[in-house]
Every structure is written in structure tokens, then in C-alpha cells.
Amino acid sequence: MSIRVKLFLTFLLTTLLVVMGMHFFTRWSLEKGFAEFVEKRQLERVDKIIDVLEEYYAEHQGWEALAENKLKWISLLWRADPHRHHPPEWVIKQAQREAPLQWPPATLPEKMNHRWPPFGLRVMLLNADKSILFGREELLSQLRLYAIRSDDQTVGYVGLLPGNPVSQASDIYFMERQANLFFWVALVMVALSALIAWFLAYHLGRPLRRITAAARKLAVGDYKVRLPVESSDEMGQLARNFNDMAAALEQAEQSRRRWVADISHELRTPLSVLRGELEAITDGIRPLTYEAIKSLSGDVMRLNRLTEDLYQLALSDQGALSYRKVLLDPVPILQEDLAAFIPDFNQKRINVKLTNRLPKPVRVNADPDRLSQLFRNLLTNSLNHTDPGGQMAVTIQRIKDELLIEFTDSSPGVSAQDIEHLFDRFYRVDRSRNRHLGGAGLGLAICANIVKAHEGTLSAAHSDLGGLAMLIALPVAS
């Protein structure tokens, strides 16, 4: 079952339950309220009958004359009827067939068998001692009695038999009409709710179908698929998150392919050189001399550095690169590493300057071996990519809770576009980096991972000396 069908059935069922509940509640409330209204009207008719009987009793000083005249009793009953003041013909004929005091009639006309008896056929008259004046003995237990008073004395009772309070034709017509109206309103509301449920299910199901189709394409490797963002709600946020995920997967796939191509290229070049030189020595074209062995050793060392860099970078990416952090002062480590590189800088006639602006030693939580690896990589980078006769400066200072170590060198510089990619794997700036002097483009990526593992940052910028500036920021231990 599709999500649209589920949404449609959910909306329809919910609306159907609400409409049915409102229908039955409204109908119950109407019937209850109308019954109370009619009951009140019925009591008013009883009061009217009592007023008529009290007036008759006061005028005739008793019930003797009335007890001998059933038609008079019927006439008095219908005088209290606000709708008609004269009894219908069939009531008079039915009364003439019964015994003088028998009221209401024992049988009703066939046309009245399926209806409640009229109000006038449910009234009985009793004496003050509750003896029957007009009534039936077998119905006494069902009566509801209302006193008739004269001169502050009870002179009789009006007895009312139970019955449907809605007995008037107009009342019955009103109730039937309201019931039919409620039924059709409920039916129209159900049909309207079905239409709205279908529209909502279609509207809400459409983006879900698009997401499903896009996810299916993404699963088979189509990373260029994107979803339109049409709203700012959760569905729009889901579409944005999906697009971000697809873009990340596309970038990861491109990086993977570039990695494979770069690694293949970096491995193939020294291997091709080694193979060519070995074939030349084997074929006797080149003699096996010290210079030949030294050249072969250099190619092997380049392969060894590449594989070691790849291994270190893989361990760093996986978080498996071992760190044994202790509280230490990084300045002596930097000074030792810099002293080790001084002969190489002197050989290229590069002037090196170390500036320590710390008023007192600081401590950082770091691994001394990884810090030394970081410093040596950055010093090697400056040594290989600074023109002879240039400058290289190292500045140490503290700003707030961070230790800042900056490596700056002179020309050649790096363009703004190249600076953004310096920490990418296998990235080299063509005019200043080559395979002979530089590495495979993995050193700065390893440096960035080492600094990140120490909860610091490594950034690159243009140097005031005309070259490149690398800034290390490490948190100072409290």
C-alpha cells in the first residue's frame, strides 16, 4: 500500500469519525433540547387545563354536573388546546361508544395505532379523594397527578398519562425535517472530507515520491540527482538535507577517483624510472656504477616516502594515529627541529629568524613526537619552496588562551585560489612545487590532521615576506 493511500485513508477515517461524532452529538442535543421545550409546553397545557377546571369548579361549586356530561369534559379538554378549541369528530364518536365515565377510550381508530395518542386522550379527572370522575381504573398507576385547588383547598386532580411529548403534527414534521437535514449535512461533509483527504494525500505524498525516486537513483550511483526545495517546513528541510548528502557523496566519489588517479600516477612515475634504469643496466646500456645505484636508491626512497605518507594519512583519517599527549613546552622542540634544518637553509642561502614573544613559558597538552613531525613538515615545505637567497621567519606568541606559531617565507608566493586547496591531498602548486623537490602533496594534509588531533587549527595565508604564511593555533593548558 502506497504512502498516498495510507495518508488518504488516515485523513478520511479521522474526518469521518469527527463528522459522525458531531452528527450524533448535534442530533442528541437537538432532541434533548426540543424534548425539554415540548415538556415545558406540555406543563403549560396542564396548567391551562387546571385553570379551566378551577374556573368550572368555582362556577358550578362541584363536579356533579360535569361528571354526568362526558362531552362537556371533552370540550373543556380541547378548550385548553392552543392549536384547536374543538375536539375532532372521531373523538366525539369514540366517546359516545364508551361508558359514561370511561376516559380515555380503550381503543383508538386504526389511523392512530402507529402514533402516540393526542394530549387530550391522556388526561384523566379525579376527585379530591382520588376517586375517578373521568378515567380508567387500570391506568391509575401510570398517572402523574396535578392538584386542582379552590379557596386554598384541593378539590380534585388532573391525571396525565405518559406519552410522547412530541405529538403535534408540526412537532413531528420539524423533528423529521431536522433529522433528514442532519443526515444530508453529514453525507455532504463526508464527501467533502474525502475530497480534501485525497488532495492532502496527493499534496503530501508527491514530495515523498520524489524523495523515493531520488534515493533510488542515489543508491545506484547517480550522485548528481537533486530535489527541488519548495517549502521551509520539515519537508523542505528534508529536501535540503538530501541535497547536501548527495553533494557530499558526489564530492566523496570525485575525491576517491582523484585519489586513485593521483596515487596511480605518483606510484607509476618512480616505478617507471626504476624499471627503465634497471632494464638499461640489465641490457648493458648503462654500467652498474655508484652513481647508478645512488639514482636507484633515490627513486626507492621517494617511493618509501610516498607509501609512508599514505600510511600516516590513512591512520590519521581513521583516528588510529597514536598520540601520547603530555603537558609540555613546545618551544624547545621547535628550536631543536629548527637547529637540525639550519645547515640545509644555509646551503640555499636562506636567512632564518626565530622570534619568541612569550613573556614566560607556556604548556600545551600534546604529543612531542607528533609536534616534531608537524614542525619538520612545515620546515621542509619552506625549505623546498623558497627561492635561494630568501628568508624564513618563525614567530611564537600567545593571544588569550592560544599559542600561535607562525612560519613565514619569501617568494615564490601562492595565489588565493591555490591557498584554498593547500591542505587537499596530492595538491601541488605547479610553479613552485615539483616531484623532485616536493613530495606527493600529502605533507600539509598530514599536518592539518595532526593539529586537529591536538584541538587546534592550521591555516594558510599570504606572507608579508612575499611567500606563504602557515599559522598554527594550539590551546594553552590551564
N, C-alpha and C positions, 0 to 999 in steps of 0.2 A: 504494500500500500504506500503510495507516494506521500510526501510531506504535505502536498496541497490537499489531498483527500483527507488526511488527518486533521489539518487545520480547518477545513470546511466542516467536517463532522463535529469538531470541538466547538466551533463558533455556533453552528446550527443547534446543537444539543443544549448549549448554555442558554442561548436566546429562547429556545423552545421551553425550557424549564422555567425561565423567568416569565415568559408570556402566559404559560399555563398557570403559574402561581398567581400572577396578577389577575388573570381571568377569574379563577375560583375565589380569590380573596375579595375582588370587587363585587362578584355576584353574591357571595355570602353577606358582605357588608350591606349591599342594597336590600337583599331580602330581609335581613335582620332589622335594618333601619325602617324599611317600609312596614314590616310586621308591627314594630313598635308604634309607628304612626297610625296604622289601622286599629291597633289595640286601643290607642288613646281615643280614636274616633268612636270606637265601639263603646267605650266607657261613657263618652259624651251622649251616645244614643240611649244608654241605660239611664243616665241622669235625666234625659229628656222624657223617657217613659215614666220615670219616678215622678217627675214634675206633673205630668199629665194625670197620673193616678192620684197623686196627692190633691190635685185640684178637683178631680172627680169625687174623691172621698170627702173633701171638705164641703162640696156642693150637695152630696146625697147623704152625708152622715153615715156612711157604711157601704158594705159591698153587696147588700141583698139584691138591689136592682141589677147590678152588673152580673151577679152570679147566675141570674135567670136569662141573660141575654148574651149568647156567645158572639153573635155578630157585632154587638157593641164592643165587646172585648177586642175583637179583631180590628175594629175600626179605631179604637184607642191605640192599639199597637202601631198601626200604619200612620196614625197622626204624628207619631214621633219620628217617622222616617223622613229625613230631609230631602230624599230624592222623589218619593211619591207618597201622597197623603191618603190614597185609597188602595185597599187590598186588590190584588188581581182576581179575575173571575174564578180561576181554578182553585184559589184558596177558599173562597166563599162556598163553592160547591163541595169541596173536600170537607169543610167544617160542618156542613149540613148533613153529611153522611155519618159523621161520628156522633158519639153520645154527647149530651149537653156539656158535660164538664171535661171531656177528653180533649186535651190540647198539649202539645201539637198533634197533628194527625199521625196515626200509626203507620200509614203508608203514604208515599208520595207519588205523583204522576211519573210515568215512565221517563219522561224527558228530564226529570230531576234526579234520577237514580245515580247518575255518574257525577253529580255535583253536590257540594255541601248545601244543606238547607238554608233558605234565606234567614236573615236575622229575626224576622217576626215569628218564624216557626221554631225558634229556640228559646222563647220566653214563656215562663210559667208564672202564675199568680198564686200566692199562698196567704192564708190568714195570719194574724198575729201569733196564733198558736201553731203555725206552720202546717195547718191542715190545707188541703188542696182546694182552691177555688176553680182554677183552670190549670190542668196539668195531667200527668200520667204517673201513677203510683210507682211504676218500675223505673222511672227516670229520676226519682228524688235524690238518689245517692250521687248523681252526677252534677247536681246543681251547684252553682255559685250564687249565694244569696246576697241581695242588697235590700236594706231596710227602707220601708215607706213610713214616714213619720207625719203625724198631725198633732198639733198642740203639744209638742215635745214628747209624744208617745209613739211607740212603734205600733202601727195599725195593720201592717202586712209586710210581705216580702215579694220582691221580684226575683225569680229564679232564672238564671241563664245557663242553658246547656252548652257544653263545649262544642266548638266547631271551627272551621277555617275562618280566621278574621277577614281574609280576602275573599269575599263572597260576591261583591258587586261586579257586574259585568265590566265596568270601566276599570276596576282594580285588576281584574284578571287579564284584561286586554293590555293594560300597562305592563304587568309583570311578564307576560308572554312576549311583548314587543321588546322589552329590555333584555330578556334572555336571548332572543334572536339577534338583537343588536350586539350583545357581548360576544356571541358565537362568531358572527361575521367579522367583528373587530379583531378577535383573536386569530381567526383564519388569515385575515389580511396581514396581521403582524407577523405570523409565522412565515408567510410567503415573502414578506419584505425582509425578514431576518435571513431567510435562505439566500436571497439575492445579495444582501450585504455580506453574509458569510462567504459566499462564492467570490465576491470582489476582494474581500480581505485575504482570503486564502490565495487567490491568484496574485495579489499585490505583494504579500509577504513571501510567497513561495517562489516568485520569479528571481529575486537575488540569490536565494538558496540554490536554485537550479543552476544559475550562472556560476556560483562558487563551486558546486559539484563538478560542473563541466571543466572549469579552470583547474581544479585539483586533479582531475583525471589527466589533463594534459601535462600538468606539472609532474605527475608520477611517472610519465613515460619520457621525461627529459626535455619537454618544451618549456624552457625557463623564461621565454620572452612573453608568456601569457600574462595579461594584467586585467584587473577588474575595474569597471567604472565606479567611482565614488559619487553616489547620488544623494547622500544624506549625511547628517552629522550625528546620527544616533549610533546605537551599538552595531547595527548592520553596516553603516558606513565605516565605523572603526574596524570592524572585521575585514572589510574590503581593503582598507589601508594597511592593516597588518599583513594580509595575504600578499599585497603588492610588495611590501617591504621584504617579506620572506622570499618571494620569487626573485626580487632583485638581489638579495643576499645569496641565494642559490646560484643565480646566473653569474654573479661575481666569483663565487667559490669555484664554479665549473671553469670559468675563464682562467682563474688563478691556477687551478690544477693543470689545465692544458699548458699554460705558460710555464709552470714548474717542470712539467715533463719535457717540454721542448728545451728549456734552459739547461736542465740537468743533462739531458742528452747531448746538447751542444758543448757544455763545459767538459763533459767526460770524453766526448769524441775527439776534441781538438788535441789534448795531450796524448791520448792513445794513438791518434793518427801519426803524431810526431814520433812517438816511441816506436811504432810499427815501422815507419819509414826509415828511421835511423838503424833499427835492428836489421831490417832487410838489406840496407846498404852495407852494414858490417858483415852480414852473412854472405852476401854476394861478392864480397871483396872490394866493393866500390869505395868503402871508407875503412881505413885501418882502425883497429881496436887500440886507440891511444888513450892517454889520460884525459885529454880534452873531450873525447867521445864519451868516455864513462862519466865525466862530470856533467856533460849535457844530458845524458840519460838519467842521471841521478836528479838533476834539476826538474825534469819532467815528472819523475816519480814523486818528488817532494810536492810538486803542485797538485798532483792527484791526491796525495795524502792529506794536504791542507783542505782540499775541497771536500773530501769524504769526512774529515774530522769536523769541518764547519757544518756540514749537513747533519751529522750525528748530534752535535751540540745544539743546533737549532731545533731538531726534532724533539730532543729531550726537553728543551725549554718550552716549546709549544705544548707539550703534554704535561708540563709541571713536574717532570721526572728529573730535572736537573738538580743535582744535590746542592743544598745550601746549608752551611754550618755557621749560623749567624751568632756573633758575639758583639758586645759593646766595645767599640774600638775608635781610635782616631785615624781617619783615612789619610791625613796629610803625610805622615811618614811613608805610607805605602806608595802614594803618588810620587813623593820625592825619590824613592828607590827606583821606581819604574822609569821616571824621567832621567835619572842618572845613567840607567842602563842604555838609554837611547841617545845620550849626548854624543858619543862617537859617530853614530850614523848621521845625526844632524850636522855635526861639524864637517863630515865628509862632503855633504851637499852645501856647505857654507850657509846653513840656515841658523840664524840667531835665535836662541831660545831664552825666554824670560819667564820666571816664576814669581808671582806676586801673591803674598799671603796677607790678607787684610783681617784675619781673625784676631781679636784682642786677646783671646785665650783659647786653648784647645777645646774642641767640641767632640762629642761622641755620637756615633750612629750605630744602629743595630744592623750589622752587615757581615757578609762572608768575606774575609780578607782575600781569599784566592779569586773569587768572582770579581771583587773590586779591582784587583790587579789585572785580571783578564779584560775588564772594561777599559781601564786606563791604557793598557798596552794596545788594544784595538784602536782606540782613538788616536794615540800617538803614531801608530803605524799608518793610519789613514792620513794624518797630516804630513808625515814624512814622505809618503809615496806621492802625494798630490799637491805638494808645494814646490814651486819652481826654485831651482838653485839660487842662492843669494837672498832668499826671502826671510821671513820672520815667523816665529811661532810663540804665542804667549799663553800662559796658564794662569788664571786668576781664581783665588779662593776667597770667599766671603760668606757671611751669614746675614740673611734677611729674615727677621722674625724667627720662626721655628724651622727654617730650611737652610741647609748647607748647599751653597751654589759653587760649582766648579765649572769654569768656562775654558774651553780650548778654542783659540782663535789662530788663524794662519793667514798668510798673504796669498796673493794671486797664484794660480787662476781662481776666479770666483765661480759661483754656481748660480744658474738662473732661478727665478722664482718658481718656474714650472718644475725644475729638477729638484728643488728643495722639498717639494711636497711628496716626492717619491723616494727620497734618500733611504728611508727605512724599509722599503719594499725589497723582497728577496730577488736577487740576481739583477738589481737595478744598478747601472753604471752610467756616469756622465761621460759621454764619448770623448770629449776633447781633453779631459783631464784624467780619465781612468782607462787603463788598458789591461789586457790579460797578463802582461809580463810584470808590470809594476803592481797593479792592484790584484785583488782576489777575484772571487766569483760574484761579488756583490752580496755577500752574506754577513760580513762583519758588523755593519751597522744594525742589521736586523737582530743579531745576537746581542749587541749592546743594548738595544731597546728592551729586549726581554729581560736582561739582567737588571736593568734599572727598575723595570716594572715589578720584578720579584722583590725588590727592596722598597716597594711602595713609593717610588719616586717617579720623576718624569725626565725624559730626554728629548730635547728639541733642537732644531737646526735653524740658523738664520744667517744673514749676510754679516760678514765681519768688517769691523772698522779698518782692518789692515788690507782689505781688498779680496779676501778669500772667504773661508767658511768659518762659522762660529758654532760650536756644539756646546750646549748648556745642560749640565747635569744638576738636578734638584733632588736632594735626599732629605727626608725628615730627620730632625735632630732629636736624639733620645732625651727624655726628661730626666 
